[in-house]
Amino acid sequence: LVEAAVAAGAELRAGFSVDELLAEDGRVCGIRGRERGGSAVVEKAHIVVGADGMHSTVARCVSAPEYNAKPPLQGPYFSYWSGVSMKGFEFYPGPYRGAFGWMTNDGLALIGVGFAAKDHPAVRADIEGNYLRAIAEDAPDLAERVKHGRREERFVGGLVPNYFRKPFGPGWALVGDAGYLKDPCTAEGITDAFHSAELLAEAIDSGLGGGLPLDEALATYEERRNSSALPLYEFTCQLATLEPPRPEMQQLLMALRGNQEQTNRFFGIFAQTVSVPEFFAPENMQKIFSRDQSACG
Ligand SMILES: Cc1cc2nc3c(=O)[nH]c(=O)nc-3n(C[C@H](O)[C@H](O)[C@H](O)COP(=O)(O)OP(=O)(O)OC[C@H]3O[C@@H](n4cnc5c(N)ncnc54)[C@H](O)[C@@H]3O)c2cc1C
């Protein structure tokens, strides 16, 4: 992607850090930053896009308002192990926690445990102890393999907030985690970041190319981002409570047993190939439950 952008005329400055935004007449018109170890540099622009993650400098400088925010719900701690083989994707739900793992590169297994936010103060006091105890209690077979393996990296993880930020204003826009973030339990962050980048690129193209006034095009970006993101945001936040599935969800999961087509569609929610409203539409629920009843009968 970076190569394609550079080939299309973009200039990439690795190691460049943005310190503050410049404004004229209430409109952002550039940035002040510096190369690593260098002196201050000023750059002017029609629009400054903050693609700078959850601790976004751009969002902070413009005081981008947050909405639909929820406090952190759960957070994983994970590390990489040698000498542990995984059987595909493994997941072990436990009480307000869940252990998970799969193989990555160089023969290393990523193994993590997500802990409910309420338990984080106690978990942080002894990450390794709580991590190993959760695996031993909820996943004895995995614990046995871990016992013969070796942890190769430090623990990574912690709590992640959930928010939407107003993603544009006079002369500025936000994209990716800078503009919208949710719990990592459904692993959507990279897909979401690319999706919002595509929507924002279309809006800026339309706004600077004369298709629509820029502010109108950016308002369309916010609407499109939110309408596609909100249902999955709510679904993810529900899962991230790590509470046992509600009775209606338990019934649905039971009804999916033996129904491969609809099971694939359910997991399509996580891959964003099937939308939450599409899957949970009354007609689809009726299809799933009527097939389940006829299979039982
Ligand atoms: C524990 C955890 C597990 C996750 N697991 C998954 C997963 O399995 N799948 C998935 O899709 N997503 C996952 N995510 C989310 C995913 O990592 C993010 O959603 C994604 O990286 C967001 O991309 P981004 O480009 O918006 O932000 P980032 O990847 O955060 O990139 C922002 C960049 O901006 C730079 N930057 C910041 N401030 C400045 C500044 N002032 N000047 C210059 N540069 C700056 C940073 O150095 C960084 O390079 C996970 C996140 C967490 C925390």
The ligand as an SDF file (V2000), in Angstrom:
LIG
                    3D

 53 58  0  0  0  0  0  0  0  0999 V2000
   -4.6950   -5.8210   22.1740 C   0  0  0  0  0  0  0  0  0  0  0  0
   -5.1700   -5.4990   20.7800 C   0  0  0  0  0  0  0  0  0  0  0  0
   -5.4030   -6.5250   19.8810 C   0  0  0  0  0  0  0  0  0  0  0  0
   -5.8290   -6.2460   18.5790 C   0  0  0  0  0  0  0  0  0  0  0  0
   -6.0690   -7.2640   17.7110 N   0  0  0  0  0  0  0  0  0  0  0  0
   -6.5120   -6.9970   16.4760 C   0  0  0  0  0  0  0  0  0  0  0  0
   -6.7630   -8.0440   15.5420 C   0  0  0  0  0  0  0  0  0  0  0  0
   -6.5730   -9.2240   15.8360 O   0  0  0  0  0  0  0  0  0  0  0  0
   -7.2280   -7.7010   14.3130 N   0  0  0  0  0  0  0  0  0  0  0  0
   -7.4680   -6.4170   13.9700 C   0  0  0  0  0  0  0  0  0  0  0  0
   -7.9250   -6.1360   12.8560 O   0  0  0  0  0  0  0  0  0  0  0  0
   -7.1900   -5.4070   14.8100 N   0  0  0  0  0  0  0  0  0  0  0  0
   -6.7290   -5.6580   16.0460 C   0  0  0  0  0  0  0  0  0  0  0  0
   -6.4760   -4.6260   16.9040 N   0  0  0  0  0  0  0  0  0  0  0  0
   -6.7480   -3.2580   16.4760 C   0  0  0  0  0  0  0  0  0  0  0  0
   -5.7650   -2.7140   15.4380 C   0  0  0  0  0  0  0  0  0  0  0  0
   -4.4330   -2.8560   15.8960 O   0  0  0  0  0  0  0  0  0  0  0  0
   -6.0870   -1.2330   15.1880 C   0  0  0  0  0  0  0  0  0  0  0  0
   -7.4710   -1.0460   15.0520 O   0  0  0  0  0  0  0  0  0  0  0  0
   -5.4060   -0.7100   13.9260 C   0  0  0  0  0  0  0  0  0  0  0  0
   -4.0110   -0.8500   14.0330 O   0  0  0  0  0  0  0  0  0  0  0  0
   -5.7730    0.7530   13.7170 C   0  0  0  0  0  0  0  0  0  0  0  0
   -5.0080    1.2950   12.6760 O   0  0  0  0  0  0  0  0  0  0  0  0
   -4.7040    2.8590   12.6400 P   0  0  0  0  0  0  0  0  0  0  0  0
   -3.8610    3.0540   11.4300 O   0  0  0  0  0  0  0  0  0  0  0  0
   -5.9710    3.6380   12.7700 O   0  0  0  0  0  0  0  0  0  0  0  0
   -3.8910    3.1880   13.9740 O   0  0  0  0  0  0  0  0  0  0  0  0
   -2.4660    2.6390   14.4570 P   0  0  0  0  0  0  0  0  0  0  0  0
   -2.1970    1.2640   13.9410 O   0  0  0  0  0  0  0  0  0  0  0  0
   -2.4530    2.8660   15.9260 O   0  0  0  0  0  0  0  0  0  0  0  0
   -1.4350    3.6060   13.7450 O   0  0  0  0  0  0  0  0  0  0  0  0
   -1.2750    4.9460   14.1370 C   0  0  0  0  0  0  0  0  0  0  0  0
    0.1100    5.4160   13.7140 C   0  0  0  0  0  0  0  0  0  0  0  0
    0.2130    6.8240   13.9540 O   0  0  0  0  0  0  0  0  0  0  0  0
    1.4900    7.0680   14.5250 C   0  0  0  0  0  0  0  0  0  0  0  0
    1.3900    8.3330   15.3020 N   0  0  0  0  0  0  0  0  0  0  0  0
    0.7100    8.5510   16.4620 C   0  0  0  0  0  0  0  0  0  0  0  0
    0.8590    9.8080   16.8580 N   0  0  0  0  0  0  0  0  0  0  0  0
    1.6580   10.4200   15.9360 C   0  0  0  0  0  0  0  0  0  0  0  0
    2.1880   11.7360   15.8070 C   0  0  0  0  0  0  0  0  0  0  0  0
    1.9070   12.7100   16.6850 N   0  0  0  0  0  0  0  0  0  0  0  0
    2.9820   12.0120   14.7350 N   0  0  0  0  0  0  0  0  0  0  0  0
    3.2750   11.0310   13.8200 C   0  0  0  0  0  0  0  0  0  0  0  0
    2.7900    9.7770   13.8920 N   0  0  0  0  0  0  0  0  0  0  0  0
    2.0060    9.4680   14.9420 C   0  0  0  0  0  0  0  0  0  0  0  0
    1.7720    5.8570   15.4040 C   0  0  0  0  0  0  0  0  0  0  0  0
    3.1630    5.7550   15.6500 O   0  0  0  0  0  0  0  0  0  0  0  0
    1.2500    4.7310   14.5160 C   0  0  0  0  0  0  0  0  0  0  0  0
    2.2200    4.2970   13.6170 O   0  0  0  0  0  0  0  0  0  0  0  0
   -6.0320   -4.9020   18.1850 C   0  0  0  0  0  0  0  0  0  0  0  0
   -5.7640   -3.8630   19.0840 C   0  0  0  0  0  0  0  0  0  0  0  0
   -5.3440   -4.1640   20.3740 C   0  0  0  0  0  0  0  0  0  0  0  0
   -5.0460   -3.0200   21.3060 C   0  0  0  0  0  0  0  0  0  0  0  0
  1  2  1  0
  2  3  1  0
  2 52  2  0
  3  4  2  0
  4  5  1  0
  4 50  1  0
  5  6  2  0
  6  7  1  0
  6 13  1  0
  7  8  2  0
  7  9  1  0
  9 10  1  0
 10 11  2  0
 10 12  1  0
 12 13  2  0
 13 14  1  0
 14 15  1  0
 14 50  1  0
 15 16  1  0
 16 17  1  0
 16 18  1  0
 18 19  1  0
 18 20  1  0
 20 21  1  0
 20 22  1  0
 22 23  1  0
 23 24  1  0
 24 25  2  0
 24 26  1  0
 24 27  1  0
 27 28  1  0
 28 29  2  0
 28 30  1  0
 28 31  1  0
 31 32  1  0
 32 33  1  0
 33 34  1  0
 33 48  1  0
 34 35  1  0
 35 36  1  0
 35 46  1  0
 36 37  1  0
 36 45  1  0
 37 38  2  0
 38 39  1  0
 39 40  1  0
 39 45  2  0
 40 41  1  0
 40 42  2  0
 42 43  1  0
 43 44  2  0
 44 45  1  0
 46 47  1  0
 46 48  1  0
 48 49  1  0
 50 51  2  0
 51 52  1  0
 52 53  1  0
M  END
$$$$
